[in-house]
Amino acid sequence: MQIMIISDVPDPPGKPLLMGFTSRSVNLSWAPSFDTHHSPVVNYIIHTRVGENGEWDTYNGIATLDNKTNYYVDKLQPFTVYSFRILAVNSIGTSQPGKESYYMVTLREENMSYNLIAF
């Protein structure tokens, strides 16, 4: 009897948690994929969405350099609503996106003027 091991893309990782943030950055942490389907996760891709009804920025996903389950995202805009989702990557391909984070608002910066927009 021969046992076949079938590899596939990993399961989606867990929902990102916001471990801290500033006016222009956020520290994210998430649970790894439950099942990597016999091919270890090599890195993750972070998608960002601006606003509660914005589109996911899938074109400019942030690729992590390793398989650690935390990441410091910078170059964000002050006083802006963001959410994040994570995808896991192994040698077979990329998982489906995990659940999105809760919405967060980056901090204001002093001495900045804001144009208020009604939503």
Backbone as JSON Lines, residues from 0, in Angstrom:
{"i":0,"aa":"M","n":[0.84,-1.18,0.0],"ca":[0.0,0.0,0.0],"c":[0.88,1.24,0.0]}
{"i":1,"aa":"Q","n":[0.57,2.16,-0.87],"ca":[1.34,3.39,-1.0],"c":[0.51,4.56,-0.5]}
{"i":2,"aa":"I","n":[1.13,5.41,0.3],"ca":[0.44,6.6,0.81],"c":[0.84,7.79,-0.04]}
{"i":3,"aa":"M","n":[-0.17,8.51,-0.52],"ca":[0.09,9.71,-1.31],"c":[-0.1,10.94,-0.42]}
{"i":4,"aa":"I","n":[0.85,11.82,-0.47],"ca":[0.73,13.1,0.25],"c":[0.5,14.17,-0.8]}
{"i":5,"aa":"I","n":[-0.6,14.84,-0.65],"ca":[-0.97,15.89,-1.61],"c":[-0.72,17.24,-0.97]}
{"i":6,"aa":"S","n":[0.04,18.07,-1.66],"ca":[0.32,19.43,-1.19],"c":[-0.66,20.4,-1.84]}
{"i":7,"aa":"D","n":[-0.93,21.47,-1.12],"ca":[-1.85,22.49,-1.63],"c":[-1.46,23.82,-1.0]}
{"i":8,"aa":"V","n":[-2.15,24.88,-1.4],"ca":[-1.91,26.18,-0.78],"c":[-2.36,26.11,0.68]}
{"i":9,"aa":"P","n":[-1.8,26.93,1.54],"ca":[-2.18,26.88,2.96],"c":[-3.59,27.41,3.21]}
{"i":10,"aa":"D","n":[-4.13,27.03,4.36],"ca":[-5.37,27.64,4.82],"c":[-5.11,29.11,5.09]}
{"i":11,"aa":"P","n":[-6.14,29.95,5.06],"ca":[-5.93,31.37,5.37],"c":[-5.45,31.54,6.81]}
{"i":12,"aa":"P","n":[-4.59,32.52,7.05],"ca":[-4.17,32.82,8.43],"c":[-5.3,33.48,9.22]}
{"i":13,"aa":"G","n":[-5.07,33.66,10.52],"ca":[-6.07,34.28,11.38],"c":[-6.25,35.76,11.14]}
{"i":14,"aa":"K","n":[-7.29,36.29,11.77],"ca":[-7.59,37.72,11.69],"c":[-6.46,38.53,12.32]}
{"i":15,"aa":"P","n":[-5.96,39.56,11.64],"ca":[-4.9,40.39,12.23],"c":[-5.41,41.17,13.44]}
{"i":16,"aa":"L","n":[-4.6,41.19,14.47],"ca":[-4.89,41.99,15.66],"c":[-3.98,43.21,15.65]}
{"i":17,"aa":"L","n":[-4.51,44.33,16.08],"ca":[-3.75,45.58,16.13],"c":[-3.06,45.65,17.48]}
{"i":18,"aa":"M","n":[-1.75,45.52,17.48],"ca":[-0.99,45.48,18.72],"c":[-0.53,46.86,19.17]}
{"i":19,"aa":"G","n":[-0.68,47.85,18.34],"ca":[-0.3,49.22,18.65],"c":[-0.24,50.01,17.36]}
{"i":20,"aa":"F","n":[-0.45,51.31,17.47],"ca":[-0.41,52.13,16.26],"c":[-0.06,53.57,16.61]}
{"i":21,"aa":"T","n":[0.37,54.29,15.58],"ca":[0.7,55.7,15.69],"c":[-0.08,56.44,14.6]}
{"i":22,"aa":"S","n":[0.34,57.63,14.27],"ca":[-0.32,58.38,13.19],"c":[0.02,57.83,11.82]}
{"i":23,"aa":"R","n":[1.13,57.09,11.71],"ca":[1.58,56.62,10.39],"c":[1.99,55.15,10.35]}
{"i":24,"aa":"S","n":[1.7,54.4,11.42],"ca":[2.11,52.99,11.42],"c":[1.19,52.15,12.31]}
{"i":25,"aa":"V","n":[1.28,50.83,12.13],"ca":[0.53,49.89,12.96],"c":[1.35,48.62,13.1]}
{"i":26,"aa":"N","n":[1.3,48.01,14.29],"ca":[1.9,46.7,14.51],"c":[0.79,45.67,14.43]}
{"i":27,"aa":"L","n":[0.92,44.72,13.53],"ca":[-0.08,43.66,13.35],"c":[0.47,42.33,13.85]}
{"i":28,"aa":"S","n":[-0.42,41.49,14.34],"ca":[-0.07,40.13,14.74],"c":[-1.24,39.23,14.37]}
{"i":29,"aa":"W","n":[-0.97,37.99,13.96],"ca":[-2.04,37.08,13.54],"c":[-1.64,35.64,13.83]}
{"i":30,"aa":"A","n":[-2.64,34.76,13.85],"ca":[-2.41,33.33,14.04],"c":[-1.99,32.72,12.71]}
{"i":31,"aa":"P","n":[-1.07,31.75,12.73],"ca":[-0.67,31.11,11.47],"c":[-1.8,30.28,10.89]}
{"i":32,"aa":"S","n":[-1.62,29.84,9.66],"ca":[-2.59,28.98,9.0],"c":[-2.78,27.7,9.81]}
{"i":33,"aa":"F","n":[-4.02,27.25,9.93],"ca":[-4.31,26.02,10.67],"c":[-3.67,24.82,10.0]}
{"i":34,"aa":"D","n":[-3.74,24.78,8.67],"ca":[-3.19,23.65,7.91],"c":[-2.39,24.2,6.73]}
{"i":35,"aa":"T","n":[-1.13,23.83,6.64],"ca":[-0.29,24.28,5.52],"c":[-0.29,23.29,4.37]}
{"i":36,"aa":"H","n":[-1.01,22.18,4.52],"ca":[-1.17,21.17,3.47],"c":[0.18,20.65,2.95]}
{"i":37,"aa":"H","n":[1.02,20.28,3.89],"ca":[2.3,19.61,3.62],"c":[3.31,20.47,2.87]}
{"i":38,"aa":"S","n":[3.15,21.77,2.95],"ca":[4.1,22.7,2.36],"c":[4.18,23.92,3.27]}
{"i":39,"aa":"P","n":[5.28,24.11,3.99],"ca":[5.34,25.18,4.99],"c":[5.16,26.58,4.41]}
{"i":40,"aa":"V","n":[4.59,27.44,5.23],"ca":[4.43,28.85,4.85],"c":[5.8,29.49,4.8]}
{"i":41,"aa":"V","n":[6.09,30.19,3.71],"ca":[7.38,30.87,3.56],"c":[7.28,32.37,3.88]}
{"i":42,"aa":"N","n":[6.12,32.96,3.63],"ca":[5.91,34.36,3.98],"c":[4.42,34.67,3.91]}
{"i":43,"aa":"Y","n":[4.08,35.92,4.2],"ca":[2.69,36.38,4.19],"c":[2.57,37.62,3.32]}
{"i":44,"aa":"I","n":[1.35,37.89,2.87],"ca":[1.05,39.1,2.12],"c":[-0.04,39.85,2.89]}
{"i":45,"aa":"I","n":[0.18,41.14,3.1],"ca":[-0.77,41.98,3.84],"c":[-1.48,42.88,2.84]}
{"i":46,"aa":"H","n":[-2.81,42.82,2.84],"ca":[-3.61,43.73,2.04],"c":[-4.15,44.82,2.95]}
{"i":47,"aa":"T","n":[-4.23,46.03,2.42],"ca":[-4.71,47.19,3.16],"c":[-5.95,47.75,2.49]}
{"i":48,"aa":"R","n":[-6.87,48.21,3.32],"ca":[-8.06,48.89,2.8],"c":[-8.2,50.2,3.53]}
{"i":49,"aa":"V","n":[-8.42,51.28,2.78],"ca":[-8.62,52.61,3.35],"c":[-10.12,52.88,3.36]}
{"i":50,"aa":"G","n":[-10.63,53.24,4.52],"ca":[-12.05,53.54,4.65],"c":[-12.87,52.26,4.87]}
{"i":51,"aa":"E","n":[-14.06,52.43,5.39],"ca":[-14.9,51.28,5.7],"c":[-15.47,50.62,4.44]}
{"i":52,"aa":"N","n":[-15.58,51.36,3.37],"ca":[-16.14,50.82,2.13],"c":[-15.15,50.85,0.98]}
{"i":53,"aa":"G","n":[-13.88,51.05,1.29],"ca":[-12.86,51.13,0.24],"c":[-12.57,49.76,-0.37]}
{"i":54,"aa":"E","n":[-11.86,49.79,-1.46],"ca":[-11.44,48.55,-2.13],"c":[-10.16,48.03,-1.49]}
{"i":55,"aa":"W","n":[-10.0,46.72,-1.45],"ca":[-8.74,46.14,-0.98],"c":[-7.65,46.45,-1.97]}
{"i":56,"aa":"D","n":[-6.51,46.9,-1.48],"ca":[-5.36,47.17,-2.35],"c":[-4.61,45.85,-2.54]}
{"i":57,"aa":"T","n":[-5.04,45.09,-3.54],"ca":[-4.41,43.79,-3.81],"c":[-3.19,43.94,-4.71]}
{"i":58,"aa":"Y","n":[-3.1,45.05,-5.41],"ca":[-1.97,45.27,-6.32],"c":[-0.69,45.58,-5.56]}
{"i":59,"aa":"N","n":[-0.81,46.33,-4.46],"ca":[0.35,46.74,-3.68],"c":[0.44,46.0,-2.35]}
{"i":60,"aa":"G","n":[0.12,44.71,-2.36],"ca":[0.22,43.93,-1.13],"c":[1.63,43.99,-0.55]}
{"i":61,"aa":"I","n":[1.71,43.98,0.77],"ca":[3.0,44.04,1.46],"c":[3.45,42.61,1.71]}
{"i":62,"aa":"A","n":[4.53,42.19,1.08],"ca":[5.07,40.84,1.28],"c":[6.06,40.85,2.44]}
{"i":63,"aa":"T","n":[5.81,40.01,3.43],"ca":[6.75,39.91,4.54],"c":[8.0,39.16,4.07]}
{"i":64,"aa":"L","n":[9.08,39.3,4.79],"ca":[10.34,38.68,4.38],"c":[10.49,37.26,4.9]}
{"i":65,"aa":"D","n":[9.62,36.84,5.82],"ca":[9.74,35.51,6.41],"c":[8.35,35.03,6.86]}
{"i":66,"aa":"N","n":[8.31,33.95,7.63],"ca":[7.02,33.4,8.04],"c":[6.64,33.79,9.48]}
{"i":67,"aa":"K","n":[7.23,34.87,10.0],"ca":[6.82,35.37,11.31],"c":[5.39,35.9,11.21]}
{"i":68,"aa":"T","n":[4.65,35.76,12.28],"ca":[3.23,36.14,12.26],"c":[2.99,37.51,12.92]}
{"i":69,"aa":"N","n":[3.88,38.44,12.65],"ca":[3.68,39.83,13.04],"c":[4.43,40.7,12.05]}
{"i":70,"aa":"Y","n":[3.98,41.95,11.95],"ca":[4.61,42.84,10.97],"c":[4.31,44.29,11.36]}
{"i":71,"aa":"Y","n":[5.28,45.15,11.13],"ca":[5.17,46.59,11.36],"c":[4.86,47.24,10.01]}
{"i":72,"aa":"V","n":[3.65,47.77,9.87],"ca":[3.24,48.44,8.64],"c":[3.43,49.94,8.83]}
{"i":73,"aa":"D","n":[4.18,50.57,7.92],"ca":[4.38,52.01,8.02],"c":[3.89,52.68,6.74]}
{"i":74,"aa":"K","n":[4.16,53.95,6.62],"ca":[3.76,54.77,5.48],"c":[2.23,54.91,5.37]}
{"i":75,"aa":"L","n":[1.56,54.9,6.53],"ca":[0.12,55.13,6.55],"c":[-0.14,56.63,6.67]}
{"i":76,"aa":"Q","n":[-1.37,57.04,6.42],"ca":[-1.75,58.44,6.51],"c":[-2.37,58.74,7.87]}
{"i":77,"aa":"P","n":[-2.08,59.9,8.45],"ca":[-2.67,60.25,9.74],"c":[-4.19,60.4,9.66]}
{"i":78,"aa":"F","n":[-4.84,60.1,10.78],"ca":[-6.28,60.28,10.96],"c":[-7.08,59.68,9.8]}
{"i":79,"aa":"T","n":[-6.76,58.42,9.5],"ca":[-7.37,57.7,8.38],"c":[-7.84,56.32,8.86]}
{"i":80,"aa":"V","n":[-8.98,55.88,8.36],"ca":[-9.54,54.56,8.72],"c":[-8.86,53.49,7.85]}
{"i":81,"aa":"Y","n":[-8.37,52.44,8.5],"ca":[-7.74,51.32,7.81],"c":[-8.28,49.99,8.34]}
{"i":82,"aa":"S","n":[-8.22,48.97,7.49],"ca":[-8.35,47.58,7.93],"c":[-7.34,46.77,7.12]}
{"i":83,"aa":"F","n":[-7.05,45.57,7.63],"ca":[-6.0,44.73,7.05],"c":[-6.47,43.29,6.97]}
{"i":84,"aa":"R","n":[-5.94,42.55,6.01],"ca":[-6.16,41.11,5.93],"c":[-4.86,40.46,5.47]}
{"i":85,"aa":"I","n":[-4.7,39.19,5.79],"ca":[-3.44,38.49,5.56],"c":[-3.68,37.27,4.67]}
{"i":86,"aa":"L","n":[-2.71,37.0,3.79],"ca":[-2.7,35.79,2.98],"c":[-1.39,35.07,3.26]}
{"i":87,"aa":"A","n":[-1.43,33.74,3.29],"ca":[-0.24,32.93,3.53],"c":[0.27,32.4,2.2]}
{"i":88,"aa":"V","n":[1.6,32.31,2.07],"ca":[2.23,31.85,0.83],"c":[3.12,30.64,1.14]}
{"i":89,"aa":"N","n":[2.96,29.56,0.36],"ca":[3.89,28.44,0.44],"c":[4.4,28.14,-0.97]}
{"i":90,"aa":"S","n":[5.13,27.05,-1.14],"ca":[5.74,26.75,-2.45],"c":[4.69,26.42,-3.52]}
{"i":91,"aa":"I","n":[3.48,26.1,-3.11],"ca":[2.41,25.78,-4.07],"c":[1.7,27.04,-4.55]}
{"i":92,"aa":"G","n":[1.52,28.01,-3.65],"ca":[0.81,29.23,-4.03],"c":[0.37,30.04,-2.82]}
{"i":93,"aa":"T","n":[-0.65,30.85,-3.03],"ca":[-1.14,31.79,-2.02],"c":[-2.53,31.39,-1.55]}
{"i":94,"aa":"S","n":[-2.74,31.48,-0.24],"ca":[-4.04,31.15,0.35],"c":[-5.1,32.17,-0.04]}
{"i":95,"aa":"Q","n":[-6.32,31.85,0.3],"ca":[-7.39,32.84,0.26],"c":[-7.11,33.85,1.37]}
{"i":96,"aa":"P","n":[-7.64,35.07,1.28],"ca":[-7.44,36.03,2.36],"c":[-8.08,35.55,3.66]}
{"i":97,"aa":"G","n":[-7.42,35.84,4.79],"ca":[-8.02,35.57,6.09],"c":[-9.06,36.64,6.4]}
{"i":98,"aa":"K","n":[-9.7,36.5,7.55],"ca":[-10.69,37.5,7.98],"c":[-10.0,38.84,8.18]}
{"i":99,"aa":"E","n":[-10.73,39.9,7.87],"ca":[-10.14,41.23,7.99],"c":[-10.08,41.68,9.44]}
{"i":100,"aa":"S","n":[-9.13,42.57,9.72],"ca":[-9.0,43.14,11.06],"c":[-10.19,44.04,11.36]}
{"i":101,"aa":"Y","n":[-10.31,44.4,12.62],"ca":[-11.26,45.45,12.98],"c":[-10.75,46.75,12.38]}
{"i":102,"aa":"Y","n":[-11.67,47.67,12.12],"ca":[-11.27,48.98,11.62],"c":[-10.48,49.72,12.69]}
{"i":103,"aa":"M","n":[-9.53,50.5,12.25],"ca":[-8.77,51.35,13.16],"c":[-8.58,52.7,12.5]}
{"i":104,"aa":"V","n":[-8.35,53.72,13.33],"ca":[-8.09,55.07,12.83],"c":[-6.71,55.46,13.32]}
{"i":105,"aa":"T","n":[-5.83,55.79,12.4],"ca":[-4.5,56.26,12.8],"c":[-4.66,57.58,13.57]}
{"i":106,"aa":"L","n":[-3.68,57.88,14.38],"ca":[-3.74,59.07,15.22],"c":[-3.61,60.35,14.4]}
{"i":107,"aa":"R","n":[-4.15,61.41,14.94],"ca":[-3.95,62.74,14.34],"c":[-2.52,63.17,14.58]}
{"i":108,"aa":"E","n":[-2.07,64.12,13.79],"ca":[-0.78,64.75,14.03],"c":[-1.03,66.22,14.34]}
{"i":109,"aa":"E","n":[-0.24,66.74,15.25],"ca":[-0.39,68.15,15.6],"c":[-0.02,69.03,14.41]}
{"i":110,"aa":"N","n":[-0.58,70.21,14.39],"ca":[-0.27,71.21,13.36],"c":[-0.67,70.76,11.96]}
{"i":111,"aa":"M","n":[-1.67,69.91,11.87],"ca":[-2.15,69.51,10.55],"c":[-3.57,70.03,10.39]}
{"i":112,"aa":"S","n":[-3.89,70.52,9.23],"ca":[-5.27,70.94,8.97],"c":[-5.95,69.8,8.21]}
{"i":113,"aa":"Y","n":[-7.21,69.6,8.52],"ca":[-7.97,68.51,7.9],"c":[-9.17,69.07,7.17]}
{"i":114,"aa":"N","n":[-9.44,68.53,6.03],"ca":[-10.67,68.84,5.32],"c":[-11.69,67.79,5.76]}
{"i":115,"aa":"L","n":[-12.75,68.23,6.4],"ca":[-13.75,67.29,6.86],"c":[-14.65,66.89,5.71]}
{"i":116,"aa":"I","n":[-14.8,65.61,5.55],"ca":[-15.63,65.06,4.48],"c":[-16.77,64.3,5.13]}
{"i":117,"aa":"A","n":[-17.98,64.58,4.74],"ca":[-19.14,63.85,5.29],"c":[-19.27,62.52,4.57]}
{"i":118,"aa":"F","n":[-19.44,61.48,5.37],"ca":[-19.6,60.13,4.79],"c":[-21.04,59.71,4.87]}
